[in-house]
Structures are given as C-alpha cells and as structure tokens.
Amino acid sequence: MKINDIKYLSVAELNAKLKELNSELFNLRFAHATRSLANPMAIHNIKKDIARVQTVLREKELKGGNDGNN
C-alpha cells in the first residue's frame, strides 16, 4: 500500500483500514505460529502498512481534520 493511496482517505476510512490491517496481522501471526505461513515478509509488510495508516491519522489529528472529510 502506498502512502499516496492512504493520504486521501477520510478518518473513518483510515480507522476501518487500521482495524482490517490489525486483523490481518493477527491472522498472519497465527499462521506463522502454526508454521503454515507461506511468505514471512507478509508480517513485515502489514506492520509497515499499519504504521503508515497511523502516521496519516496522527497528521490529520494534528491538523484538526477529525471531521471525517480530510
């Protein structure tokens, strides 16, 4: 996921995306624990995506864009 794709989402969409990514990270960690994870780099990539979404959410919070339109 690119940062440019994330920047134009609303706060509500970002929160939904964050929830989805956290759920996916949980599933990947579970698959890794049961040794059925095909691509170990997937965990790394999901963590990066979560950090990107959190960064954009924080930027919008500091900018005062909590109305859901930014």
C-alpha positions in Angstrom: 0.0 0.0 0.0 1.4 3.4 -1.0 1.3 6.4 1.2 -0.4 8.4 -1.6 -3.3 6.0 -1.5 -3.7 6.4 2.2 -3.5 10.2 2.4 -6.7 10.8 0.5 -8.9 8.5 2.8 -11.2 10.0 5.4 -10.6 9.5 9.1 -13.4 6.9 9.2 -11.9 5.0 6.3 -8.5 5.1 7.9 -9.9 3.7 11.1 -11.6 0.9 9.2 -8.4 0.2 7.3 -6.4 0.1 10.5 -8.9 -2.4 12.0 -8.7 -4.5 8.9 -4.8 -4.5 8.9 -4.7 -5.4 12.6 -7.0 -8.3 12.0 -4.8 -9.4 9.1 -1.7 -9.1 11.2 -3.3 -11.3 13.9 -4.1 -14.0 11.2 -0.6 -13.9 9.8 1.0 -14.2 13.3 -1.3 -17.2 13.9 -0.3 -18.8 10.6 3.3 -18.2 11.4 2.9 -19.9 14.8 1.4 -22.9 13.2 4.1 -23.0 10.6 1.7 -22.5 7.7 2.8 -19.1 6.6 4.0 -19.1 3.0 5.5 -15.6 2.9 7.2 -14.5 6.2 7.7 -11.0 4.7 3.9 -10.5 4.8 4.1 -9.8 8.5 6.7 -7.1 7.9 4.7 -5.5 5.1 1.5 -5.4 7.2 3.3 -3.8 10.1 4.6 -1.1 7.7 1.1 -0.5 6.4 -0.2 -0.2 9.9 2.5 2.4 10.7 1.6 4.4 7.5 -2.1 4.5 8.4 -1.3 5.5 12.0 1.0 8.3 10.7 -1.6 9.7 8.4 -4.2 9.5 11.2 -1.9 11.4 13.5 -1.2 14.0 10.8 -4.9 14.6 10.4 -5.4 14.8 14.1 -2.7 17.5 14.5 -4.1 19.3 11.5 -7.5 19.3 13.0 -9.1 17.1 10.4 -11.2 15.0 12.7 -14.4 15.8 10.9 -14.0 12.8 8.6 -13.7 14.8 5.4 -9.9 15.1 5.3 
